[in-house]
Amino acid sequence: MEISGIISAIVIGLIIGVLGRLVVPGRQHVGVLWTVVVGIVAALLGSAIAAGFGVADTKGPDWIEWFIQIALAAVGIAALDRTKARR
């Protein structure tokens, strides 16, 4: 993986993580670094799931893939917030 791929993964992960945080109601006790990490993982998993369903490559924007990625990020942020709240 080249440096441009790493930078784009971080930027896309940040966007997906922030959108995932916006979906989760209430205040989350998750830092920016964890938001980016959850976003990157959600983006990768969401792309793989979308490819598995055959909706990753469409003409125009890949709305279904974005929806899957944001939903996974919201679930990840909520789960991480619950584990941090228990401490």
DSSP file with accessible surface (Angstrom, degrees, kcal/mol):
  #  RESIDUE AA STRUCTURE BP1 BP2  ACC     N-H-->O    O-->H-N    N-H-->O    O-->H-N    TCO  KAPPA ALPHA  PHI   PSI    X-CA   Y-CA   Z-CA
    1    1 A M              0   0  184      0, 0.0     2,-0.1     0, 0.0     0, 0.0   0.000 360.0 360.0 360.0 132.5    0.0    0.0    0.0
    2    2 A E     >  -     0   0  146      1,-0.1     4,-1.8     4,-0.0     3,-0.3  -0.342 360.0-104.2 -84.6 168.6    1.3    3.4   -1.0
    3    3 A I  H  > S+     0   0  122      1,-0.2     4,-2.6     2,-0.2     5,-0.2   0.863 121.3  56.6 -62.8 -34.4    1.3    6.5    1.2
    4    4 A S  H  > S+     0   0   72      1,-0.2     4,-2.4     2,-0.2    -1,-0.2   0.878 106.0  51.1 -66.4 -34.2   -1.6    7.9   -0.9
    5    5 A G  H  > S+     0   0   20     -3,-0.3     4,-2.0     2,-0.2    -1,-0.2   0.883 110.6  48.4 -67.6 -38.1   -3.6    4.8   -0.1
    6    6 A I  H  X S+     0   0   73     -4,-1.8     4,-2.1     2,-0.2    -2,-0.2   0.930 112.6  47.8 -67.4 -44.3   -2.9    5.2    3.6
    7    7 A I  H  X S+     0   0   96     -4,-2.6     4,-2.5     1,-0.2    -2,-0.2   0.927 112.4  48.6 -64.5 -42.6   -3.8    8.9    3.6
    8    8 A S  H  X S+     0   0   56     -4,-2.4     4,-2.8     1,-0.2     5,-0.3   0.888 109.5  53.1 -67.2 -35.0   -7.0    8.3    1.7
    9    9 A A  H  X S+     0   0   32     -4,-2.0     4,-2.5     2,-0.2    -1,-0.2   0.906 110.5  47.9 -63.7 -38.9   -8.0    5.4    4.1
   10   10 A I  H  X S+     0   0   82     -4,-2.1     4,-2.4     2,-0.2    -2,-0.2   0.933 113.9  46.3 -67.4 -43.9   -7.5    7.8    7.1
   11   11 A V  H  X S+     0   0   75     -4,-2.5     4,-2.4     2,-0.2    -2,-0.2   0.946 115.9  44.4 -65.4 -46.5   -9.6   10.6    5.4
   12   12 A I  H  X S+     0   0   76     -4,-2.8     4,-3.0     1,-0.2     5,-0.3   0.915 113.3  52.3 -64.9 -39.7  -12.4    8.2    4.4
   13   13 A G  H  X S+     0   0    0     -4,-2.5     4,-2.8    -5,-0.3    -1,-0.2   0.893 108.5  50.9 -62.2 -38.9  -12.2    6.6    7.9
   14   14 A L  H  X S+     0   0   73     -4,-2.4     4,-2.7     2,-0.2     5,-0.2   0.943 112.6  45.8 -63.8 -45.4  -12.5   10.0    9.5
   15   15 A I  H  X S+     0   0   77     -4,-2.4     4,-2.6     2,-0.2     5,-0.2   0.947 115.9  44.9 -64.0 -47.7  -15.6   10.9    7.4
   16   16 A I  H  X S+     0   0    0     -4,-3.0     4,-2.5     1,-0.2    -1,-0.2   0.915 114.1  50.6 -63.9 -41.2  -17.2    7.5    8.0
   17   17 A G  H  X S+     0   0    0     -4,-2.8     4,-2.2    -5,-0.3    -2,-0.2   0.925 111.5  46.9 -63.3 -43.3  -16.4    7.7   11.7
   18   18 A V  H  X S+     0   0   65     -4,-2.7     4,-2.0     2,-0.2    -2,-0.2   0.926 113.0  48.8 -66.0 -43.1  -17.8   11.2   12.1
   19   19 A L  H  X S+     0   0   60     -4,-2.6     4,-1.3    -5,-0.2    -1,-0.2   0.898 110.5  52.1 -63.4 -37.3  -21.0   10.2   10.2
   20   20 A G  H  X S+     0   0    0     -4,-2.5     4,-1.4    -5,-0.2    -2,-0.2   0.895 108.4  50.9 -64.3 -38.1  -21.3    7.1   12.4
   21   21 A R  H  < S+     0   0   62     -4,-2.2    -1,-0.2     1,-0.2    -2,-0.2   0.862 106.2  55.2 -66.5 -35.9  -21.0    9.3   15.5
   22   22 A L  H  < S+     0   0  132     -4,-2.0    -1,-0.2     1,-0.2    -2,-0.2   0.812 105.4  53.1 -67.1 -28.7  -23.7   11.6   14.2
   23   23 A V  H  < S+     0   0   89     -4,-1.3    -1,-0.2    -3,-0.2    -2,-0.2   0.860  92.8  81.6 -74.6 -34.0  -26.1    8.7   13.8
   24   24 A V  S  < S-     0   0   23     -4,-1.4     4,-0.1     1,-0.1     2,-0.1  -0.572  84.3-128.2 -76.0 125.0  -25.6    7.5   17.4
   25   25 A P        +     0   0  120      0, 0.0    -2,-0.1     0, 0.0    -1,-0.1  -0.352  65.7  17.7 -73.8 154.1  -27.8    9.5   19.8
   26   26 A G  S    S-     0   0   67     -2,-0.1     2,-0.4     2,-0.0    -2,-0.0  -0.201 103.0 -42.5  85.2-175.8  -26.4   11.3   22.9
   27   27 A R        -     0   0  196      2,-0.0     2,-0.4    -2,-0.0     0, 0.0  -0.771  53.7-150.8 -93.3 132.1  -22.9   12.2   23.8
   28   28 A Q        -     0   0   17     -2,-0.4     2,-0.5     2,-0.1    50,-0.1  -0.827  11.9-146.0-103.4 143.5  -20.2    9.6   23.2
   29   29 A H        +     0   0  108     -2,-0.4     2,-0.4    52,-0.0    -1,-0.0  -0.411  60.7 120.7-100.7  53.9  -17.1    9.3   25.3
   30   30 A V        -     0   0    7     -2,-0.5    -2,-0.1    54,-0.0    51,-0.1  -0.972  56.8-131.7-121.6 130.0  -14.9    8.2   22.3
   31   31 A G     >  -     0   0   38     -2,-0.4     4,-1.9     1,-0.1     5,-0.1  -0.161  26.5-103.0 -76.3 173.4  -11.9   10.2   21.2
   32   32 A V  H  > S+     0   0  105      1,-0.2     4,-2.4     2,-0.2     5,-0.2   0.896 119.4  54.4 -64.8 -41.1  -11.0   11.4   17.7
   33   33 A L  H  > S+     0   0  130      1,-0.2     4,-2.4     2,-0.2    -1,-0.2   0.933 110.4  45.9 -61.0 -44.5   -8.3    8.7   17.3
   34   34 A W  H  > S+     0   0  120      1,-0.2     4,-2.8     2,-0.2     5,-0.2   0.855 109.5  56.1 -67.7 -32.8  -10.8    5.9   18.1
   35   35 A T  H  X S+     0   0    3     -4,-1.9     4,-2.4     2,-0.2    -1,-0.2   0.927 109.6  45.5 -62.7 -43.3  -13.4    7.5   15.8
   36   36 A V  H  X S+     0   0   20     -4,-2.4     4,-2.7     2,-0.2    -2,-0.2   0.928 113.2  49.8 -65.9 -43.2  -10.9    7.3   12.9
   37   37 A V  H  X S+     0   0   59     -4,-2.4     4,-2.5     2,-0.2     5,-0.2   0.944 113.3  45.5 -62.3 -46.8  -10.0    3.7   13.8
   38   38 A V  H  X S+     0   0   22     -4,-2.8     4,-2.8     1,-0.2    -1,-0.2   0.910 113.2  51.8 -62.7 -39.8  -13.6    2.7   13.9
   39   39 A G  H  X S+     0   0    0     -4,-2.4     4,-2.5    -5,-0.2    -2,-0.2   0.904 109.7  48.2 -63.7 -42.0  -14.3    4.6   10.7
   40   40 A I  H  X S+     0   0   40     -4,-2.7     4,-2.4     2,-0.2     5,-0.2   0.941 114.2  45.9 -64.6 -45.8  -11.4    2.9    8.9
   41   41 A V  H  X S+     0   0   75     -4,-2.5     4,-2.9     1,-0.2     5,-0.3   0.928 114.1  48.9 -63.1 -42.9  -12.5   -0.6   10.0
   42   42 A A  H  X S+     0   0    4     -4,-2.8     4,-2.8    -5,-0.2     5,-0.2   0.888 110.5  51.2 -64.6 -38.4  -16.2    0.2    9.1
   43   43 A A  H  X S+     0   0   10     -4,-2.5     4,-2.0    -5,-0.2    -2,-0.2   0.925 113.6  44.1 -65.2 -42.9  -15.1    1.5    5.7
   44   44 A L  H  X S+     0   0  117     -4,-2.4     4,-2.0     2,-0.2    -2,-0.2   0.938 117.9  43.4 -67.3 -47.1  -13.1   -1.7    5.0
   45   45 A L  H  X S+     0   0   92     -4,-2.9     4,-2.7    -5,-0.2     5,-0.2   0.901 113.2  52.6 -65.6 -40.4  -15.8   -4.1    6.3
   46   46 A G  H  X S+     0   0    0     -4,-2.8     4,-2.6    -5,-0.3    -1,-0.2   0.891 108.8  49.9 -63.2 -38.8  -18.6   -2.1    4.6
   47   47 A S  H  X S+     0   0   43     -4,-2.0     4,-2.3    -5,-0.2    -1,-0.2   0.906 111.8  48.5 -65.1 -41.0  -16.8   -2.3    1.2
   48   48 A A  H  X S+     0   0   61     -4,-2.0     4,-2.1     2,-0.2    -2,-0.2   0.916 113.0  47.0 -66.3 -42.0  -16.3   -6.1    1.7
   49   49 A I  H  X S+     0   0   68     -4,-2.7     4,-1.9     2,-0.2    -2,-0.2   0.924 112.4  49.9 -65.4 -43.6  -19.9   -6.6    2.6
   50   50 A A  H  X>S+     0   0    0     -4,-2.6     5,-2.6     1,-0.2     6,-0.7   0.899 110.6  50.0 -62.5 -39.0  -21.1   -4.5   -0.3
   51   51 A A  H ><5S+     0   0   62     -4,-2.3     3,-0.5     4,-0.2    -1,-0.2   0.886 107.7  54.6 -66.3 -36.3  -18.8   -6.4   -2.7
   52   52 A G  H 3<5S+     0   0   69     -4,-2.1    -1,-0.2     1,-0.2    -2,-0.2   0.857 111.6  43.5 -64.6 -35.5  -20.3   -9.7   -1.3
   53   53 A F  H 3<5S-     0   0  159     -4,-1.9    -1,-0.2    -5,-0.1    -2,-0.2   0.521 115.0-118.2 -85.1  -8.4  -23.8   -8.5   -2.1
   54   54 A G  T <<5S+     0   0   61     -4,-0.7    -3,-0.2    -3,-0.5    -4,-0.1   0.731  86.5 108.2  80.5  22.2  -22.7   -7.2   -5.5
   55   55 A V      < +     0   0   34     -5,-2.6    10,-0.4    -6,-0.2    -4,-0.2   0.245  46.0  93.8-113.7  13.5  -23.6   -3.5   -4.8
   56   56 A A  S    S+     0   0   20     -6,-0.7     2,-0.7     1,-0.2    -5,-0.1   0.851  85.5  47.0 -75.6 -34.5  -20.1   -2.2   -4.5
   57   57 A D  S    S+     0   0  156     -7,-0.2     2,-0.3    -6,-0.1    -1,-0.2  -0.896  73.7 146.4-113.6 104.1  -19.8   -1.1   -8.2
   58   58 A T        -     0   0   67     -2,-0.7     2,-0.6     2,-0.3     4,-0.1  -0.853  56.5 -92.3-126.7 166.7  -22.7    0.8   -9.5
   59   59 A K  S    S-     0   0  212     -2,-0.3    -2,-0.0     2,-0.1     0, 0.0  -0.702  99.0  -0.6 -79.9 122.1  -23.2    3.6  -12.0
   60   60 A G  S    S-     0   0   55     -2,-0.6    -2,-0.3     2,-0.1     2,-0.0  -0.536 122.0  -3.9  95.0-162.9  -23.1    6.8  -10.0
   61   61 A P        -     0   0   78      0, 0.0     2,-1.5     0, 0.0     3,-0.2  -0.352  64.4-127.5 -66.6 144.5  -22.7    7.1   -6.2
   62   62 A D     >  +     0   0   35      1,-0.2     4,-2.2     2,-0.1     5,-0.2  -0.580  41.6 163.9 -91.1  73.7  -22.5    3.9   -4.2
   63   63 A W  H  > S+     0   0  182     -2,-1.5     4,-2.6     1,-0.2    -1,-0.2   0.867  71.3  53.1 -63.7 -38.6  -25.2    4.8   -1.7
   64   64 A I  H  > S+     0   0   96     -3,-0.2     4,-2.4     2,-0.2    -1,-0.2   0.926 109.5  49.0 -65.8 -40.4  -25.8    1.3   -0.5
   65   65 A E  H  > S+     0   0   26    -10,-0.4     4,-2.5     1,-0.2    -2,-0.2   0.929 111.9  48.9 -64.3 -42.4  -22.1    0.9    0.3
   66   66 A W  H  X S+     0   0  100     -4,-2.2     4,-2.8     1,-0.2     5,-0.2   0.911 110.1  51.8 -62.5 -42.6  -22.0    4.2    2.1
   67   67 A F  H  X S+     0   0  151     -4,-2.6     4,-2.5     1,-0.2    -1,-0.2   0.925 110.7  47.7 -60.6 -44.2  -25.1    3.2    4.1
   68   68 A I  H  X S+     0   0   30     -4,-2.4     4,-2.5     2,-0.2    -2,-0.2   0.928 113.2  48.5 -62.2 -44.9  -23.5   -0.1    5.1
   69   69 A Q  H  X S+     0   0   10     -4,-2.5     4,-2.3     2,-0.2    -2,-0.2   0.922 113.3  46.1 -63.4 -44.5  -20.2    1.7    6.1
   70   70 A I  H  X S+     0   0   36     -4,-2.8     4,-2.6     2,-0.2    -1,-0.2   0.903 112.1  51.3 -67.2 -39.9  -22.0    4.4    8.2
   71   71 A A  H  X S+     0   0   40     -4,-2.5     4,-2.4    -5,-0.2    -2,-0.2   0.923 110.9  48.2 -62.7 -42.5  -24.2    1.8    9.9
   72   72 A L  H  X S+     0   0   54     -4,-2.5     4,-2.6     1,-0.2    -2,-0.2   0.898 111.4  50.4 -64.4 -39.3  -21.1   -0.3   10.8
   73   73 A A  H  X S+     0   0    0     -4,-2.3     4,-2.9     2,-0.2     5,-0.2   0.909 109.6  50.7 -64.8 -40.4  -19.4    2.8   12.1
   74   74 A A  H  X S+     0   0   10     -4,-2.6     4,-2.5     2,-0.2    -2,-0.2   0.928 111.8  47.1 -63.7 -42.3  -22.4    3.7   14.2
   75   75 A V  H  X S+     0   0   99     -4,-2.4     4,-2.6     2,-0.2    -2,-0.2   0.924 113.7  48.7 -64.1 -42.3  -22.5    0.2   15.7
   76   76 A G  H  X S+     0   0   23     -4,-2.6     4,-2.5     2,-0.2    -2,-0.2   0.918 112.4  47.2 -64.5 -42.9  -18.8    0.4   16.4
   77   77 A I  H  X S+     0   0    0     -4,-2.9     4,-2.7     2,-0.2    -2,-0.2   0.923 113.5  48.6 -64.7 -44.6  -19.0    3.8   18.0
   78   78 A A  H  X S+     0   0   30     -4,-2.5     4,-2.2    -5,-0.2    -2,-0.2   0.921 113.3  47.2 -62.5 -42.3  -21.9    2.7   20.2
   79   79 A A  H  X S+     0   0   53     -4,-2.6     4,-1.9    -5,-0.2    -2,-0.2   0.921 113.7  47.4 -66.4 -42.2  -20.2   -0.5   21.2
   80   80 A L  H  X S+     0   0   33     -4,-2.5     4,-2.1     1,-0.2    -2,-0.2   0.898 110.8  52.3 -66.3 -38.2  -16.9    1.3   22.0
   81   81 A D  H  X S+     0   0   30     -4,-2.7     4,-2.0     1,-0.2    -1,-0.2   0.906 108.7  50.5 -64.3 -40.7  -18.8    4.0   24.0
   82   82 A R  H  X S+     0   0  171     -4,-2.2     4,-1.2     2,-0.2    -1,-0.2   0.881 110.4  49.0 -65.7 -38.8  -20.6    1.3   26.1
   83   83 A T  H  < S+     0   0   64     -4,-1.9     4,-0.5     1,-0.2    -1,-0.2   0.886 113.0  47.3 -69.5 -34.4  -17.3   -0.5   26.9
   84   84 A K  H >< S+     0   0   69     -4,-2.1     3,-0.6     1,-0.2    -2,-0.2   0.830 108.1  56.3 -73.5 -31.1  -15.7    2.9   27.9
   85   85 A A  H 3< S+     0   0   69     -4,-2.0    -1,-0.2     1,-0.2    -2,-0.2   0.807 100.4  59.1 -70.0 -27.3  -18.8    3.8   30.1
   86   86 A R  T 3<        0   0  204     -4,-1.2    -1,-0.2    -5,-0.1    -2,-0.2   0.681 360.0 360.0 -74.6 -17.3  -18.4    0.6   32.1
   87   87 A R    <         0   0  234     -3,-0.6    -3,-0.0    -4,-0.5    -4,-0.0  -0.306 360.0 360.0 -79.0 360.0  -14.9    1.5   33.2
